[in-house]
Amino acid sequence: MITLTENAVAAMKTALSGGGEPAQGVRITVEPGGCAGLKYLMGLEGGPREGDAIIETDGVRLFVDVGSQPHVNGMTVDFVMGLESSGFIFDNPNAADKCACGKSFT
């Protein structure tokens, strides 16, 4: 459903090991918002919820709720570090269009 690059796995492992509360994985959610209509939200999560898809890559667990699953199916998540900005990049084949910052889509 979701592919993580090596850089994304490394960034998520760093976040999981540095979080204040114990986390079992990372939740990726799609919600209405952003300048293009839908936006991605990511955060540390204590465990899966009912109906979640659980994707595991190199020891990193992703949790995706039922409503978000159709929006992220086939997506690749990368992590880039640059002089001007660093962060997760979403390459989503389901997105018809995306905003300039790449954090929201239609």
SETI-918554 format. One record per residue: residue in three letters; chain; residue number from 1; x, y, z of N, C-alpha, C in turn. Coordinates in Angstrom, 1 decimal. Layout:
% SETI-918554
- ALA	A	NUM	X	Y	Z	X	Y	Z	X	Y	Z
...
% end
This chain:
% SETI-918554
- MET	A	1	0.8	-1.2	0.0	0.0	0.0	0.0	0.9	1.3	0.0
- ILE	A	2	1.9	1.3	0.9	2.8	2.5	1.0	4.2	1.9	1.0
- THR	A	3	5.1	2.6	0.2	6.5	2.2	0.1	7.3	3.3	0.8
- LEU	A	4	8.2	2.9	1.7	9.1	3.9	2.4	10.5	3.7	1.8
- THR	A	5	11.1	4.9	1.5	12.5	4.8	1.1	13.4	4.6	2.3
- GLU	A	6	14.6	4.3	2.0	15.6	4.2	3.1	15.7	5.4	4.0
- ASN	A	7	15.7	6.6	3.3	15.7	7.9	4.1	14.5	8.1	5.0
- ALA	A	8	13.3	7.7	4.5	12.1	7.8	5.2	12.1	6.9	6.4
- VAL	A	9	12.6	5.6	6.2	12.7	4.7	7.3	13.6	5.2	8.4
- ALA	A	10	14.8	5.8	8.0	15.8	6.3	9.0	15.2	7.4	9.8
- ALA	A	11	14.5	8.4	9.1	13.9	9.5	9.8	12.8	9.1	10.7
- MET	A	12	12.0	8.1	10.3	10.9	7.6	11.2	11.5	6.9	12.4
- LYS	A	13	12.6	6.1	12.2	13.2	5.4	13.3	13.8	6.4	14.3
- THR	A	14	14.3	7.5	13.8	14.9	8.6	14.7	13.7	9.2	15.5
- ALA	A	15	12.6	9.5	14.8	11.5	10.1	15.5	10.9	9.1	16.6
- LEU	A	16	10.8	7.8	16.2	10.2	6.9	17.2	11.1	6.7	18.4
- SER	A	17	12.4	6.7	18.2	13.3	6.5	19.3	13.5	7.8	20.2
- GLY	A	18	13.2	8.9	19.6	13.3	10.2	20.4	12.0	10.7	20.9
- GLY	A	19	10.9	10.0	20.7	9.6	10.5	21.2	9.5	10.4	22.7
- GLY	A	20	8.8	11.3	23.3	8.6	11.3	24.8	7.8	10.1	25.3
- GLU	A	21	6.7	9.8	24.6	5.9	8.7	25.0	6.2	7.5	24.1
- PRO	A	22	6.0	6.3	24.7	6.3	5.1	23.9	5.4	5.0	22.6
- ALA	A	23	6.0	4.8	21.5	5.2	4.8	20.2	5.5	3.4	19.5
- GLN	A	24	4.5	2.8	19.0	4.7	1.6	18.2	4.9	1.8	16.7
- GLY	A	25	4.5	3.0	16.3	4.6	3.3	14.9	4.3	4.7	14.5
- VAL	A	26	4.1	4.9	13.2	3.7	6.2	12.7	2.4	6.1	12.0
- ARG	A	27	1.5	7.1	12.3	0.2	7.1	11.6	0.2	8.1	10.5
- ILE	A	28	-0.3	7.7	9.3	-0.4	8.6	8.2	-1.9	8.7	7.9
- THR	A	29	-2.4	9.9	7.9	-3.8	10.2	7.7	-4.0	11.2	6.6
- VAL	A	30	-5.1	11.1	5.9	-5.5	12.1	4.9	-6.8	12.8	5.4
- GLU	A	31	-6.7	14.1	5.5	-7.9	14.9	6.0	-8.2	16.0	5.0
- PRO	A	32	-9.4	16.5	5.0	-9.7	17.7	4.2	-8.9	18.9	4.7
- GLY	A	33	-8.4	19.7	3.8	-7.6	20.9	4.2	-6.5	21.1	3.2
- GLY	A	34	-5.7	22.1	3.6	-4.6	22.4	2.7	-5.1	23.3	1.5
- CYS	A	35	-4.2	23.8	0.7	-4.6	24.6	-0.4	-5.1	23.9	-1.6
- ALA	A	36	-4.9	22.5	-1.6	-5.4	21.7	-2.7	-6.6	20.9	-2.4
- GLY	A	37	-7.0	20.9	-1.2	-8.3	20.1	-0.8	-8.1	19.0	0.2
- LEU	A	38	-7.0	18.3	0.1	-6.7	17.2	1.0	-5.3	17.4	1.5
- LYS	A	39	-5.0	17.0	2.8	-3.7	17.1	3.3	-3.3	15.9	4.0
- TYR	A	40	-2.0	15.6	4.1	-1.4	14.5	4.8	-1.1	14.9	6.2
- LEU	A	41	-1.4	14.1	7.2	-0.9	14.3	8.6	-0.1	13.0	9.0
- MET	A	42	1.0	13.3	9.7	1.8	12.2	10.2	2.1	12.4	11.7
- GLY	A	43	2.1	11.4	12.4	2.4	11.5	13.8	2.8	10.2	14.5
- LEU	A	44	3.4	10.2	15.6	3.7	9.0	16.3	2.5	8.4	16.9
- GLU	A	45	2.4	7.1	17.0	1.1	6.5	17.4	1.5	5.3	18.4
- GLY	A	46	0.7	5.2	19.5	0.9	4.2	20.5	0.6	2.8	20.0
- GLY	A	47	-0.2	2.6	19.0	-0.6	1.3	18.4	-1.7	1.5	17.4
- PRO	A	48	-2.0	0.4	16.7	-3.1	0.4	15.7	-4.5	0.6	16.3
- ARG	A	49	-5.4	1.1	15.5	-6.8	1.2	15.9	-7.6	0.2	15.0
- GLU	A	50	-8.8	0.0	15.4	-9.6	-0.9	14.7	-9.8	-0.5	13.2
- GLY	A	51	-9.6	-1.4	12.3	-9.7	-1.1	10.9	-8.4	-0.6	10.2
- ASP	A	52	-7.4	-0.3	11.0	-6.2	0.2	10.4	-5.5	-0.8	9.5
- ALA	A	53	-4.9	-0.3	8.4	-3.9	-1.1	7.7	-2.6	-0.9	8.4
- ILE	A	54	-1.9	-2.0	8.5	-0.5	-1.9	9.2	0.5	-2.4	8.2
- ILE	A	55	1.4	-1.4	7.9	2.5	-1.7	6.9	3.8	-1.6	7.7
- GLU	A	56	4.6	-2.7	7.5	5.9	-2.7	8.2	7.0	-2.7	7.2
- THR	A	57	8.0	-1.8	7.4	9.1	-1.8	6.5	10.4	-1.6	7.4
- ASP	A	58	11.3	-2.5	7.3	12.5	-2.5	8.0	12.3	-2.1	9.5
- GLY	A	59	11.3	-2.6	10.1	11.1	-2.4	11.6	10.3	-1.2	11.9
- VAL	A	60	9.8	-0.4	10.9	9.0	0.7	11.1	7.5	0.3	10.7
- ARG	A	61	6.6	0.6	11.6	5.2	0.2	11.4	4.4	1.5	11.1
- LEU	A	62	3.7	1.5	10.0	2.8	2.5	9.6	1.4	2.1	9.9
- PHE	A	63	0.5	3.0	10.4	-0.9	2.8	10.6	-1.7	3.7	9.7
- VAL	A	64	-2.6	3.1	9.0	-3.4	3.9	8.0	-4.9	3.6	8.3
- ASP	A	65	-5.7	4.6	8.6	-7.1	4.4	8.9	-7.9	4.0	7.6
- VAL	A	66	-9.0	3.4	7.8	-9.8	3.0	6.6	-10.1	4.1	5.6
- GLY	A	67	-10.5	5.3	6.1	-10.8	6.4	5.2	-9.7	6.9	4.4
- SER	A	68	-8.4	6.8	4.9	-7.3	7.3	4.2	-6.7	6.3	3.3
- GLN	A	69	-7.0	5.0	3.5	-6.4	3.9	2.6	-6.5	4.1	1.1
- PRO	A	70	-7.7	4.5	0.6	-7.8	4.7	-0.8	-7.0	5.8	-1.4
- HIS	A	71	-6.7	6.8	-0.5	-6.0	8.0	-1.0	-4.5	7.7	-1.0
- VAL	A	72	-4.0	6.8	-0.2	-2.5	6.6	-0.1	-2.1	5.3	-0.8
- ASN	A	73	-3.0	4.5	-1.3	-2.6	3.2	-1.9	-1.6	3.4	-3.1
- GLY	A	74	-0.5	2.8	-3.0	0.6	3.0	-4.1	1.5	4.1	-3.8
- MET	A	75	1.4	4.9	-2.8	2.2	6.0	-2.5	3.6	5.6	-2.0
- THR	A	76	4.6	6.5	-2.3	5.9	6.3	-1.8	6.2	7.5	-1.0
- VAL	A	77	6.8	7.3	0.2	7.2	8.3	1.1	8.7	8.4	1.2
- ASP	A	78	9.3	9.6	1.0	10.7	9.8	1.1	11.0	10.8	2.1
- PHE	A	79	12.2	11.0	2.5	12.6	12.1	3.4	13.8	12.7	2.8
- VAL	A	80	13.8	14.1	2.7	14.9	14.8	2.1	15.4	15.8	3.1
- MET	A	81	16.7	16.1	3.0	17.3	17.2	3.8	17.9	18.2	2.8
- GLY	A	82	17.6	19.4	3.0	18.1	20.5	2.1	18.4	21.7	2.9
- LEU	A	83	19.1	22.6	2.3	19.4	23.9	2.9	18.2	24.7	3.3
- GLU	A	84	17.2	24.8	2.4	16.1	25.6	2.6	15.0	24.9	3.4
- SER	A	85	14.9	23.6	3.2	13.8	22.8	3.9	14.2	21.3	3.9
- SER	A	86	13.6	20.7	4.9	13.8	19.2	5.1	12.4	18.7	5.5
- GLY	A	87	12.2	17.5	5.1	10.9	16.9	5.5	10.5	15.7	4.6
- PHE	A	88	9.3	15.2	4.9	8.8	14.0	4.1	8.2	14.5	2.8
- ILE	A	89	8.5	13.7	1.8	7.9	14.0	0.4	7.0	12.8	0.1
- PHE	A	90	5.8	13.1	-0.4	4.8	12.1	-0.8	4.7	12.0	-2.3
- ASP	A	91	5.0	10.9	-2.9	4.8	10.7	-4.3	3.6	9.8	-4.4
- ASN	A	92	2.4	10.4	-4.7	1.2	9.7	-4.6	0.5	9.6	-6.0
- PRO	A	93	0.4	8.4	-6.6	-0.2	8.2	-7.9	-1.7	8.5	-7.9
- ASN	A	94	-2.3	8.7	-6.8	-3.7	8.9	-6.7	-4.0	10.4	-6.7
- ALA	A	95	-3.0	11.3	-6.6	-3.2	12.7	-6.6	-3.3	13.3	-8.0
- ALA	A	96	-4.4	13.9	-8.3	-4.6	14.5	-9.6	-3.8	15.8	-9.7
- ASP	A	97	-3.7	16.5	-8.6	-2.9	17.7	-8.6	-2.4	17.9	-7.1
- LYS	A	98	-1.3	18.7	-7.0	-0.8	19.0	-5.6	-0.4	20.4	-5.5
- CYS	A	99	-0.3	20.9	-4.3	0.1	22.3	-4.1	1.6	22.4	-4.3
- ALA	A	100	2.1	23.6	-4.3	3.5	23.9	-4.4	4.4	23.2	-3.3
- CYS	A	101	3.9	23.2	-2.1	4.7	22.7	-1.0	4.6	21.1	-1.0
- GLY	A	102	3.7	20.5	-1.7	3.6	19.1	-1.8	3.0	18.4	-0.6
- LYS	A	103	2.4	19.2	0.3	1.7	18.7	1.5	0.2	18.5	1.4
- SER	A	104	-0.3	19.0	0.3	-1.8	18.8	0.1	-2.0	18.5	-1.4
- PHE	A	105	-3.1	17.8	-1.7	-3.4	17.3	-3.0	-4.9	17.2	-3.3
- THR	A	106	-5.2	16.9	-4.5	-6.6	16.7	-4.9	-6.7	15.3	-5.5
% end
